[in-house]
Amino acid sequence: MTLTREQVEDTALGILTRFGLADLSMRRLARELDVQVGALYWHVKNKQELLVGVAARLLRGVEADTPTLEGAGAREVIAHLARGIRTALVSVPDSAEVVRVAQSLQSEALTPLNRLRSLLEAAGIENAAWAQHLVMNHVLGSIAATQEAARLATVDPAAATNPLGDDAFEWGLRVILDGLFGKAAPAEGLAGGP
């Protein structure tokens, strides 16, 4: 059987999902694929390129149910996209870190992030790149906090409550979007705060 880049990325995603980023090494990946480490470098230049591919896979399909600007306002589409990114990543250990690395290395490979920036530009948001950075920091920070709380709960069940869960994410998203677009009417579907 011939090894493909898709197999390499799928296996890397499997390792990430089961064990986390600390266990995703090129040696471990080669062992899982039953190949020599050098065989991996025919498909990816290095671990950073591998992480970009894994991040793109994690985000694949996020936009499938995102409304268009013709069907909804920019604020609603951006909120929907931010929620979709969070949903796609939150169950995969260390996914926020993987996306952060990929975003810094090759952001053009991450379609939903590019769409987010395009939406902000189309809405006339000044400094759309900064706004994209702000929204993504909130999304990825929320994911990291949720994952850390879950890890802590496995060690200390008494610490199982996560004060930075879904409600905190929605509140932060509303605050960011209020800052970018002006205060929203309650009917827009963003959860209220405390």
C-alpha positions in Angstrom: 0.0 0.0 0.0 1.3 3.4 -0.9 1.4 6.0 1.8 -0.5 9.3 1.0 -0.5 12.7 2.6 -4.2 12.1 3.5 -3.2 9.0 5.5 -0.4 10.9 7.2 -2.8 13.7 8.2 -5.6 11.3 9.2 -3.3 9.3 11.4 -1.8 12.5 13.0 -5.3 13.7 13.7 -6.1 10.3 15.3 -3.0 10.6 17.6 -4.0 14.2 18.5 -7.5 13.1 19.3 -6.5 10.2 21.4 -3.4 11.5 23.2 -3.0 15.2 22.6 -0.3 17.3 21.0 2.5 16.2 23.4 2.3 12.7 21.9 2.1 13.8 18.3 5.7 13.3 17.1 7.0 12.3 13.8 8.4 9.1 15.4 5.1 8.2 16.9 3.3 9.0 13.6 5.8 6.8 11.7 5.3 4.0 14.2 1.5 4.2 13.9 1.8 4.1 10.1 4.3 1.3 10.2 6.8 3.2 8.1 10.3 4.7 8.6 10.3 8.4 9.8 11.9 9.4 6.5 8.9 8.2 4.6 6.8 10.9 6.2 9.0 13.6 4.7 7.9 12.7 1.2 4.4 14.0 2.2 5.2 16.8 4.7 8.3 18.9 5.0 8.2 19.0 8.8 6.0 18.8 11.8 4.8 22.4 11.4 3.5 21.6 7.9 1.8 18.6 9.3 0.1 20.7 12.0 -1.2 23.1 9.3 -2.7 20.1 7.5 -4.2 18.7 10.7 -5.7 22.1 11.5 -7.2 22.4 8.1 -8.8 18.9 8.6 -10.2 19.9 12.0 -11.8 23.0 10.4 -13.1 21.2 7.3 -16.8 21.5 7.0 -17.2 24.3 9.5 -18.7 26.6 6.8 -21.1 24.1 5.5 -24.1 25.4 7.5 -22.9 29.0 7.8 -25.5 31.3 6.4 -24.6 33.7 3.6 -24.6 37.5 3.9 -27.6 37.5 1.6 -29.5 35.4 4.1 -28.3 37.1 7.4 -26.4 40.1 8.6 -22.7 40.1 8.9 -22.9 40.1 12.7 -25.0 36.9 12.7 -22.9 35.2 10.1 -19.7 36.0 12.1 -21.3 34.7 15.3 -22.4 31.5 13.6 -18.9 31.0 12.2 -17.2 31.6 15.5 -19.6 29.0 17.2 -18.9 26.6 14.4 -15.2 26.8 14.8 -15.5 26.3 18.5 -17.8 23.3 18.1 -15.4 21.7 15.6 -12.4 22.0 17.9 -13.6 21.8 21.5 -13.7 18.0 21.7 -10.2 17.4 20.2 -7.4 17.8 22.8 -5.0 20.7 22.2 -6.8 21.7 19.0 -6.7 25.3 19.9 -2.9 25.2 20.1 -2.7 23.3 16.8 -4.9 26.0 15.1 -2.9 28.8 16.7 0.3 27.3 15.3 -1.2 26.8 11.8 -2.7 30.3 11.8 0.8 31.8 12.5 2.5 29.6 9.9 0.0 29.4 7.0 -3.3 31.1 7.7 -4.4 30.9 4.1 -4.8 27.2 4.5 -7.5 27.7 7.2 -10.6 28.4 5.1 -13.0 29.4 8.0 -10.5 31.9 9.3 -10.2 33.5 5.9 -14.0 33.6 5.7 -14.1 35.3 9.0 -11.7 38.0 7.9 -13.6 38.5 4.6 -16.8 38.9 6.5 -15.3 41.5 8.7 -13.9 43.4 5.7 -17.2 43.2 3.9 -18.9 44.6 7.0 -16.6 47.6 6.8 -14.9 46.8 10.1 -11.8 49.0 10.5 -8.7 46.9 10.9 -10.4 43.6 9.9 -7.2 41.6 10.5 -7.1 42.8 14.1 -10.8 42.1 14.6 -10.2 38.6 13.2 -7.4 38.1 15.7 -9.6 39.3 18.5 -12.5 36.9 17.6 -10.1 34.0 17.1 -8.3 34.7 20.4 -11.6 34.5 22.1 -12.7 31.3 20.3 -9.3 29.5 20.9 -9.0 30.8 24.5 -12.5 29.5 25.3 -11.6 26.1 23.8 -8.3 25.9 25.8 -10.1 26.8 29.0 -12.8 24.2 28.4 -10.2 21.5 27.6 -8.1 22.4 30.6 -11.2 22.2 32.9 -11.9 18.7 31.5 -8.4 17.6 32.1 -8.4 18.9 35.6 -11.7 17.1 36.3 -10.1 13.8 35.4 -7.6 14.4 38.1 -9.9 16.1 40.6 -13.6 15.4 40.1 -14.4 18.2 42.6 -13.0 20.7 40.1 -15.5 19.5 37.4 -17.3 22.8 37.1 -16.1 25.1 34.4 -17.0 28.7 34.9 -15.7 29.5 31.4 -18.0 27.2 29.5 -20.6 27.9 26.9 -22.2 30.8 28.7 -18.9 32.6 29.2 -18.1 32.0 25.5 -21.4 33.5 24.3 -21.1 36.4 26.7 -17.6 37.2 25.4 -18.7 36.8 21.8 -21.5 39.2 22.4 -19.2 41.8 24.0 -16.8 41.5 21.0 -19.5 41.8 18.4 -21.1 44.7 20.3 -17.8 46.5 20.2 -17.4 45.8 16.5 -21.0 46.4 15.4 -22.7 48.3 18.2 -25.0 46.9 20.8 -27.2 44.1 19.5 -30.9 43.7 19.9 -31.8 40.8 22.1 -33.6 39.0 19.2 -30.2 38.3 17.5 -29.8 35.1 19.4 -26.6 35.7 21.3 -26.9 34.5 24.9 -27.1 37.1 27.5 -24.6 37.5 30.3 -24.9 37.2 34.1 
